[in-house]
């Protein structure tokens, strides 16, 4: 992994390079920032390990993935509802409960 990485993604079981790059980075960027993942074959991608998904100076471009007119940030959780109207970027120490409390919603 490159030393100037400023955003990470924890690889889930079943993730592929394609599923990771669907979050707003190119395959070339993923490979350049994570040389140990095994090039285009991605045979070095491990579940429960982190990969770099942004470097200092890189700007992620929000998309309208939900199709509801709200700009959806990149690097979203898999299977997120498509009708989301607000977003929160999780930070170290956050829990489901603390995020729900902050947003005034239930964890359900």
N, C-alpha and C positions, 0 to 999 in steps of 0.2 A: 504494500500500500504506500502511496506517496506521502511525503511528510507534510505537505501543505493542505491536507484534507480538512474540510470544515463541516462535513455532514456525512452521517453514516446510516446504513440500513442493515438491520439484522436479517440475515437470510433465513427464510422459513423453509421447512421441508417441502420439496416440490417446486421451489423457486428455480427459475432459469435466468440466463442472461437476458432473454427476451422479456420476461416478466419484470425484471428489475429496470430495464431501460424503458419500459412502458410508462415509467414515472417521470419522464421528462429529461433524460439524458441519452446521449447517443451510445451505440455499441462501442464506437471508437473511444469515447470518453471513459466508459466503464473499464475497458481493457487497459487504457493508458494509466488510469488511476489505481488499478488493481492488477498488476502484472502476474500475480500468483494465481489468478483464477483459471489460468490455462489457455489463454488466447481465445480464439473463436470457438473452440470446442467447449469451453467453460467446464472442463473436467476437474478443475481445482476449486469449484464453488462448493462450500460446505454449509450445511444447515447449522443454524445457531452461531455462525461466525458473522462478523460485520464486514461490509464492503464500503468503500468510499463512493459517495454519490454526488459530491461537490467538492471543489477546491476553492481556496481563497481567490476571490475575484470572479468566480463563476456565478451567474445569476440564473436561478430557475425561473422559467416563464410559466405563470399560471395558465390553465386551460379552462374551457367551459365544458369539462367532462360530464357534468351532470345534465347539461342541456337545459338548465333552468334560468339562464341569464346571469348566474352568479359565477365569478371567476373561481375555479377550483384550484387550490394550490397543488403543486407537484409533490411527489412523495407522500401520497395518502395511504392509509391502511387498505389492505385488500378487502373487497366486498363491502366497501362503504356505501351507505344508502345514496341513491342518486338524487334525492330531493333535498339535500343539505343546503341550508341557507347561510350558515355561519361556520367558521373554522377556528380551531385553536391549535397552535403548535406546541406539542408536548415538550417539556424540558425535564432534565434530570431531576429525579425525586417525585415527579408526578405519579399519581395512582389513579385508577378508575374513579375512586371515591372523591379524591381532591379535584379532579377535572369536573366531575358531575356537580359537586358543590359550587364550584366557581361559576359554572354555567347556569346554575339553578334548575338542573334536570336530575332525573334519576339515572342510576347506572343501567337500568333496563333499556 
